[in-house]
Structures are given as structure tokens and as C-alpha cells.
């Protein structure tokens, strides 16, 4: 989209028109086309009833909640091939000790992912209405060039590999230091490995659903390879991710990932 097209888009939106063809949904992402083949990628997530407050159903330290809350949209943006630019957290509680700990967790997760301690974070809190349950909304925005955008890039004969183990509360006590959970930094490191095509964090539907999404977006089919994972189990706060890659690339991936690595499928036409 050229500069004058951006102006056209602005005035179309200002007059109440629609930006048809320029804004699209790709899996759980919002993709906003800019110009010169660049796009803005936005991912969001929410958590409710999880935390240390009296009415929370699942008890969790506020710091851990902050880390898990931001990692879902963070991993989705990183997995798409985009470079994160800014993050937001929206809290349904005041900026008390709980709020401060959630924010500390958000900032530390971003820093541990390799984005630095000064990565831009903004947000909002509820300081007017008393609440006794924790609620957190998170958002991450990133920038990507069309040649780096991963969704739909898988190829026939690619392996499908699960990095980490699918876990979610209340079945598991999910903690940030669990060695079976995929760290955000590992996903960032995978971006440099030649032969990795698509990457998709695992959500509540489980690894099998995400494997289907990888195959569908590339117009391919898949077959399951025997493995010890429960492929329909929820990945909770993206405790694991599935990737498509060549067999040769797999040997370069194993040393870069601290969490367990399992081949779960193979793509074909």
C-alpha cells in the first residue's frame, strides 16, 4: 500500500466507511496491511478468575499470572514471524500490590523473551469499582514483512513437532519454572533456524487442533506419528507450540529447546 493509499484508508475510516481487504484475521491474529508489503500483527488474550484474590477459582501468584498472561499473545506474534513493537495489559483491579506484581511478571516475561527491560508496556487498571476477582487482558503488536510471515508456509513432507508439554489448570499446577514448558526465548531463537516453516502456539484445543490448522493453512493433509503426548489436551497459557520443519532442521532445533521435543505428525499432499 503506497503512502497515498494510507491517506485514502484514513479518510475512509474517518467518514465511517469500511477498510475492506486491508484488515484480516489470520488464525487468532489481526493483520493490518500497511505499505511496501509490511503488516501490523496484533494478538490478544484474557484471563479471569485466576490469581491470588479471594474470589479467584484457580489460585496463582500474581507475578506468575502476569508472565503467563502476556506470553500467549507474545508467542502468537513471535510465531507469526513478526517483531514485537509494544505490549499492553488491562487489569480489572487497582494498581495495588497484586496489580504491581502482575505488571512485574508481564515486564519480566517480555525481557526474558529477549525484548529487553525497556520494551514498551502500557495498560489500564480498575481504580473506581471494588472487585474481588482477578481479570487480566493482554495485547501485543508487532511488525512483519510479507516474506517473513509464517502462516501457510508449511511444505509437503514437513515434520510436525511439538515443543513442550500441553498443560493447563486445574489439572496441572502450571508454574513459570516448569522445565516441560516452552520458554518464550526459545521460540524467538527458532526464528533463525533454516528449514522451520510454520510455528503455532498451542491453545485450549490442544496440539492436534493446531496441527490441523498448520496443514489447513498450507492446503496440505497430515498423518499422526506415534508419540507419548495427549494431543487433545489443552496447552493452557501456550505451554507448548507445534512447528512444521524439514527433517534436517529438526537436528538443529533440539539443542535450542530446553523443553521436551516430540515428533507428532507429518504433512503430505
Helices and strands as residue ranges (DSSP letters): H 3-14, E 23-26, E 29-33, E 38-48, E 50-51, E 58-59, H 62-80, E 83-91, H 97-110, I 111-115, E 121-124, E 135-145, G 146-148, E 159-163, H 184-190, E 196-201, H 207-217, E 221-224, E 241-245, H 247-254, E 261-268
